[in-house]
Structures are given as C-alpha cells and as structure tokens.
Amino acid sequence: MVGGSAGTVLAQRMVRHKTRKEPFRSQLIRIIALQIVAIIALSIAMIVVELPEALWNSIVSLTRGGS
C-alpha cells in the first residue's frame, strides 16, 4: 500500500500509459496528495504522542536494570 501511487506514476511515465486520460491523472494526483498528508499527520502524531512515552519507558526500564 505504501508507495503504490508513486509506482503508478513512474510506470505511467515509463510506458506512457493513460498519460492523456485527464480524470485518471487528476484522481491519481489527489490520491498521492492525500497519502502525503496522511503520512505527515501520522509522523507528527508518532513524534508528539508515541516517542516521548517510548523514551520514558526505555529510561525507566534501564534504571530498573531491565533490558
């Protein structure tokens, strides 16, 4: 699922398939933009929410002598 749209664009350009089909191109660009927004949102969520908790758990584990 990750990178499929980028692969579609690459293949479309390499074999010149559906390069003139405007509805297809517009929808593909919208899908790629939505995927980029989703990846950015997930990255920000992981940085803001997940990483501090994981870092804290690692620190606590190390101070207790765990691995």
The first five atom37 places (N, CA, C, CB, O) and aatype in JSON, in Angstrom:
{
  "aatype": [12, 19, 7, 7, 15, 0, 7, 16, 19, 10, 0, 5, 1, 12, 19, 1, 8, 11, 16, 1, 11, 6, 14, 13, 1, 15, 5, 10, 9, 1, 9, 9, 0, 10, 5, 9, 19, 0, 9, 9, 0, 10, 15, 9, 0, 12, 9, 19, 19, 6, 10, 14, 6, 0, 10, 17, 2, 15, 9, 19, 15, 10, 16, 1, 7, 7, 15],
  "atom_mask": [
    [1, 1, 1, 1, 1],
    [1, 1, 1, 1, 1],
    [1, 1, 1, 0, 1],
    [1, 1, 1, 0, 1],
    [1, 1, 1, 1, 1],
    [1, 1, 1, 1, 1],
    [1, 1, 1, 0, 1],
    [1, 1, 1, 1, 1],
    [1, 1, 1, 1, 1],
    [1, 1, 1, 1, 1],
    [1, 1, 1, 1, 1],
    [1, 1, 1, 1, 1],
    [1, 1, 1, 1, 1],
    [1, 1, 1, 1, 1],
    [1, 1, 1, 1, 1],
    [1, 1, 1, 1, 1],
    [1, 1, 1, 1, 1],
    [1, 1, 1, 1, 1],
    [1, 1, 1, 1, 1],
    [1, 1, 1, 1, 1],
    [1, 1, 1, 1, 1],
    [1, 1, 1, 1, 1],
    [1, 1, 1, 1, 1],
    [1, 1, 1, 1, 1],
    [1, 1, 1, 1, 1],
    [1, 1, 1, 1, 1],
    [1, 1, 1, 1, 1],
    [1, 1, 1, 1, 1],
    [1, 1, 1, 1, 1],
    [1, 1, 1, 1, 1],
    [1, 1, 1, 1, 1],
    [1, 1, 1, 1, 1],
    [1, 1, 1, 1, 1],
    [1, 1, 1, 1, 1],
    [1, 1, 1, 1, 1],
    [1, 1, 1, 1, 1],
    [1, 1, 1, 1, 1],
    [1, 1, 1, 1, 1],
    [1, 1, 1, 1, 1],
    [1, 1, 1, 1, 1],
    [1, 1, 1, 1, 1],
    [1, 1, 1, 1, 1],
    [1, 1, 1, 1, 1],
    [1, 1, 1, 1, 1],
    [1, 1, 1, 1, 1],
    [1, 1, 1, 1, 1],
    [1, 1, 1, 1, 1],
    [1, 1, 1, 1, 1],
    [1, 1, 1, 1, 1],
    [1, 1, 1, 1, 1],
    [1, 1, 1, 1, 1],
    [1, 1, 1, 1, 1],
    [1, 1, 1, 1, 1],
    [1, 1, 1, 1, 1],
    [1, 1, 1, 1, 1],
    [1, 1, 1, 1, 1],
    [1, 1, 1, 1, 1],
    [1, 1, 1, 1, 1],
    [1, 1, 1, 1, 1],
    [1, 1, 1, 1, 1],
    [1, 1, 1, 1, 1],
    [1, 1, 1, 1, 1],
    [1, 1, 1, 1, 1],
    [1, 1, 1, 1, 1],
    [1, 1, 1, 0, 1],
    [1, 1, 1, 0, 1],
    [1, 1, 1, 1, 1]
  ],
  "atom_positions": [
    [[0.82, -1.19, 0.0], [0.0, 0.0, 0.0], [0.87, 1.26, 0.0], [-0.94, 0.0, 1.21], [0.48, 2.28, -0.57]],
    [[2.02, 1.19, 0.63], [2.89, 2.35, 0.66], [3.7, 2.41, -0.62], [3.81, 2.32, 1.9], [4.37, 1.45, -0.98]],
    [[3.64, 3.53, -1.29], [4.42, 3.72, -2.5], [3.74, 3.25, -3.77], [0.0, 0.0, 0.0], [4.31, 3.4, -4.85]],
    [[2.56, 2.7, -3.67], [1.87, 2.21, -4.85], [1.52, 3.33, -5.82], [0.0, 0.0, 0.0], [1.63, 3.16, -7.03]],
    [[1.11, 4.46, -5.3], [0.77, 5.59, -6.16], [2.0, 6.14, -6.86], [0.09, 6.69, -5.35], [1.95, 6.47, -8.04]],
    [[3.09, 6.23, -6.13], [4.33, 6.7, -6.75], [4.79, 5.73, -7.83], [5.43, 6.88, -5.68], [5.27, 6.15, -8.88]],
    [[4.64, 4.46, -7.59], [4.97, 3.45, -8.59], [4.07, 3.54, -9.81], [0.0, 0.0, 0.0], [4.5, 3.31, -10.94]],
    [[2.81, 3.88, -9.56], [1.87, 4.05, -10.67], [2.27, 5.22, -11.55], [0.44, 4.26, -10.14], [2.24, 5.12, -12.78]],
    [[2.66, 6.32, -10.94], [3.09, 7.48, -11.7], [4.36, 7.15, -12.49], [3.34, 8.69, -10.77], [4.47, 7.52, -13.66]],
    [[5.29, 6.47, -11.86], [6.53, 6.09, -12.54], [6.25, 5.17, -13.72], [7.48, 5.4, -11.55], [6.77, 5.38, -14.81]],
    [[5.43, 4.17, -13.51], [5.09, 3.25, -14.59], [4.32, 3.96, -15.7], [4.27, 2.07, -14.05], [4.52, 3.69, -16.88]],
    [[3.45, 4.87, -15.31], [2.67, 5.62, -16.28], [3.6, 6.43, -17.19], [1.67, 6.55, -15.57], [3.37, 6.51, -18.39]],
    [[4.61, 7.01, -16.62], [5.54, 7.81, -17.42], [6.46, 6.92, -18.26], [6.37, 8.71, -16.5], [6.8, 7.26, -19.39]],
    [[6.86, 5.78, -17.71], [7.8, 4.91, -18.43], [7.15, 4.27, -19.66], [8.32, 3.82, -17.5], [7.78, 4.21, -20.72]],
    [[5.93, 3.81, -19.53], [5.28, 3.12, -20.66], [4.22, 3.99, -21.33], [4.65, 1.82, -20.18], [3.51, 3.53, -22.22]],
    [[4.12, 5.24, -20.91], [3.18, 6.2, -21.48], [1.75, 5.65, -21.51], [3.61, 6.59, -22.88], [1.06, 5.7, -22.53]],
    [[1.34, 5.13, -20.38], [0.01, 4.54, -20.25], [-0.9, 5.52, -19.52], [0.06, 3.18, -19.5], [-0.57, 5.97, -18.42]],
    [[-2.03, 5.85, -20.09], [-3.03, 6.74, -19.53], [-2.46, 8.13, -19.2], [-3.62, 6.13, -18.27], [-2.89, 8.76, -18.24]],
    [[-1.52, 8.59, -20.0], [-0.95, 9.91, -19.73], [-1.87, 11.02, -20.21], [0.4, 10.05, -20.39], [-1.74, 12.16, -19.77]],
    [[-2.79, 10.71, -21.11], [-3.72, 11.73, -21.62], [-5.1, 11.62, -21.0], [-3.83, 11.62, -23.13], [-5.97, 12.44, -21.29]],
    [[-5.33, 10.66, -20.17], [-6.64, 10.45, -19.54], [-6.76, 11.38, -18.33], [-6.84, 8.96, -19.12], [-6.32, 11.04, -17.23]],
    [[-7.35, 12.53, -18.56], [-7.38, 13.56, -17.52], [-8.1, 13.13, -16.23], [-8.04, 14.78, -18.06], [-7.57, 13.4, -15.16]],
    [[-9.26, 12.5, -16.27], [-9.87, 12.12, -14.99], [-8.96, 11.18, -14.17], [-11.23, 11.44, -15.23], [-8.88, 11.3, -12.95]],
    [[-8.29, 10.27, -14.85], [-7.41, 9.34, -14.15], [-6.24, 10.08, -13.53], [-6.9, 8.26, -15.12], [-5.88, 9.82, -12.38]],
    [[-5.64, 10.98, -14.28], [-4.48, 11.74, -13.77], [-4.86, 12.6, -12.58], [-3.89, 12.61, -14.87], [-4.13, 12.65, -11.59]],
    [[-6.0, 13.28, -12.66], [-6.45, 14.14, -11.57], [-6.73, 13.34, -10.3], [-7.7, 14.92, -11.99], [-6.35, 13.75, -9.21]],
    [[-7.37, 12.22, -10.46], [-7.67, 11.38, -9.3], [-6.39, 10.82, -8.7], [-8.61, 10.24, -9.69], [-6.26, 10.73, -7.48]],
    [[-5.45, 10.45, -9.53], [-4.18, 9.92, -9.03], [-3.42, 10.99, -8.25], [-3.32, 9.41, -10.2], [-2.82, 10.69, -7.21]],
    [[-3.43, 12.21, -8.74], [-2.76, 13.3, -8.03], [-3.44, 13.56, -6.69], [-2.76, 14.6, -8.88], [-2.77, 13.82, -5.69]],
    [[-4.77, 13.49, -6.65], [-5.49, 13.66, -5.38], [-5.14, 12.55, -4.39], [-7.02, 13.67, -5.63], [-4.96, 12.81, -3.2]],
    [[-5.05, 11.34, -4.87], [-4.7, 10.21, -4.0], [-3.3, 10.39, -3.43], [-4.79, 8.87, -4.77], [-3.08, 10.17, -2.24]],
    [[-2.36, 10.79, -4.27], [-0.99, 11.0, -3.81], [-0.95, 12.11, -2.77], [-0.06, 11.33, -5.0], [-0.28, 11.98, -1.74]],
    [[-1.65, 13.21, -3.02], [-1.69, 14.32, -2.06], [-2.28, 13.86, -0.73], [-2.49, 15.5, -2.62], [-1.78, 14.22, 0.33]],
    [[-3.35, 13.08, -0.78], [-3.97, 12.56, 0.44], [-3.01, 11.65, 1.19], [-5.26, 11.81, 0.11], [-2.94, 11.7, 2.42]],
    [[-2.28, 10.81, 0.48], [-1.31, 9.93, 1.12], [-0.18, 10.72, 1.78], [-0.74, 8.95, 0.1], [0.27, 10.37, 2.87]],
    [[0.28, 11.78, 1.12], [1.33, 12.61, 1.7], [0.84, 13.28, 2.98], [1.8, 13.69, 0.69], [1.55, 13.31, 3.98]],
    [[-0.38, 13.81, 2.95], [-0.96, 14.43, 4.15], [-1.09, 13.4, 5.27], [-2.34, 15.06, 3.82], [-0.8, 13.7, 6.42]],
    [[-1.54, 12.2, 4.94], [-1.71, 11.15, 5.95], [-0.36, 10.75, 6.55], [-2.4, 9.92, 5.34], [-0.25, 10.55, 7.76]],
    [[0.66, 10.64, 5.72], [1.99, 10.27, 6.22], [2.53, 11.37, 7.14], [2.98, 10.03, 5.05], [3.1, 11.07, 8.19]],
    [[2.35, 12.62, 6.76], [2.8, 13.72, 7.61], [2.05, 13.72, 8.93], [2.62, 15.08, 6.9], [2.65, 13.88, 9.99]],
    [[0.73, 13.54, 8.87], [-0.09, 13.53, 10.1], [0.32, 12.38, 11.02], [-1.58, 13.42, 9.75], [0.44, 12.56, 12.23]],
    [[0.53, 11.2, 10.44], [0.96, 10.06, 11.26], [2.35, 10.28, 11.85], [0.95, 8.78, 10.43], [2.6, 9.92, 13.0]],
    [[3.24, 10.87, 11.07], [4.59, 11.15, 11.58], [4.54, 12.13, 12.74], [5.48, 11.72, 10.46], [5.21, 11.92, 13.76]],
    [[3.76, 13.18, 12.6], [3.63, 14.15, 13.69], [3.0, 13.5, 14.92], [2.78, 15.36, 13.24], [3.44, 13.74, 16.04]],
    [[1.98, 12.68, 14.71], [1.34, 12.0, 15.84], [2.32, 11.08, 16.55], [0.12, 11.2, 15.36], [2.32, 11.01, 17.78]],
    [[3.15, 10.38, 15.79], [4.13, 9.48, 16.42], [5.16, 10.27, 17.2], [4.82, 8.62, 15.37], [5.57, 9.85, 18.29]],
    [[5.58, 11.4, 16.67], [6.58, 12.21, 17.37], [5.99, 12.81, 18.64], [7.1, 13.33, 16.46], [6.62, 12.79, 19.69]],
    [[4.8, 13.33, 18.54], [4.18, 14.02, 19.67], [3.69, 13.05, 20.73], [3.03, 14.87, 19.18], [3.84, 13.32, 21.93]],
    [[3.1, 11.93, 20.32], [2.45, 11.04, 21.28], [3.3, 9.83, 21.63], [1.12, 10.58, 20.73], [3.53, 9.56, 22.81]],
    [[3.78, 9.11, 20.65], [4.4, 7.82, 20.9], [5.85, 7.91, 21.37], [4.34, 6.99, 19.66], [6.23, 7.24, 22.33]],
    [[6.65, 8.7, 20.73], [8.07, 8.69, 21.04], [8.4, 9.12, 22.47], [8.79, 9.57, 20.09], [9.23, 8.47, 23.1]],
    [[7.8, 10.17, 23.01], [8.12, 10.5, 24.41], [7.78, 9.37, 25.37], [7.37, 11.76, 24.83], [8.52, 9.11, 26.32]],
    [[6.66, 8.69, 25.14], [6.29, 7.58, 26.02], [7.27, 6.43, 25.87], [4.87, 7.09, 25.7], [7.68, 5.83, 26.87]],
    [[7.66, 6.11, 24.65], [8.62, 5.04, 24.43], [9.97, 5.38, 25.04], [8.77, 4.76, 22.93], [10.63, 4.52, 25.62]],
    [[10.38, 6.64, 24.92], [11.64, 7.08, 25.52], [11.57, 6.96, 27.04], [11.96, 8.52, 25.11], [12.51, 6.48, 27.67]],
    [[10.47, 7.38, 27.61], [10.3, 7.29, 29.07], [10.33, 5.84, 29.53], [8.98, 7.96, 29.5], [10.98, 5.52, 30.52]],
    [[9.64, 4.95, 28.81], [9.64, 3.53, 29.17], [11.05, 2.95, 29.08], [8.69, 2.75, 28.27], [11.42, 2.12, 29.91]],
    [[11.83, 3.36, 28.09], [13.2, 2.88, 27.96], [14.05, 3.34, 29.13], [13.82, 3.35, 26.65], [14.84, 2.57, 29.67]],
    [[13.9, 4.59, 29.52], [14.67, 5.14, 30.64], [14.3, 4.42, 31.93], [14.42, 6.65, 30.79], [15.18, 4.04, 32.71]],
    [[13.02, 4.23, 32.17], [12.57, 3.54, 33.38], [13.08, 2.1, 33.39], [11.02, 3.57, 33.48], [13.5, 1.59, 34.42]],
    [[13.02, 1.45, 32.24], [13.5, 0.08, 32.15], [14.99, -0.01, 32.45], [13.2, -0.48, 30.77], [15.43, -0.93, 33.14]],
    [[15.76, 0.92, 31.94], [17.21, 0.91, 32.18], [17.53, 1.19, 33.64], [17.91, 1.94, 31.28], [18.45, 0.58, 34.19]],
    [[16.8, 2.1, 34.28], [17.09, 2.41, 35.68], [16.68, 1.28, 36.61], [16.38, 3.7, 36.09], [17.2, 1.17, 37.72]],
    [[15.75, 0.43, 36.17], [15.34, -0.71, 36.99], [16.19, -1.93, 36.73], [13.89, -1.05, 36.74], [16.01, -2.96, 37.37]],
    [[17.13, -1.82, 35.78], [18.0, -2.95, 35.5], [17.45, -3.91, 34.47], [0.0, 0.0, 0.0], [17.99, -4.99, 34.27]],
    [[16.37, -3.53, 33.81], [15.79, -4.37, 32.78], [16.48, -4.17, 31.45], [0.0, 0.0, 0.0], [17.36, -3.32, 31.31]],
    [[16.08, -4.97, 30.48], [16.69, -4.83, 29.15], [15.77, -4.13, 28.2], [17.08, -6.17, 28.59], [16.13, -3.93, 27.04]]
  ]
}
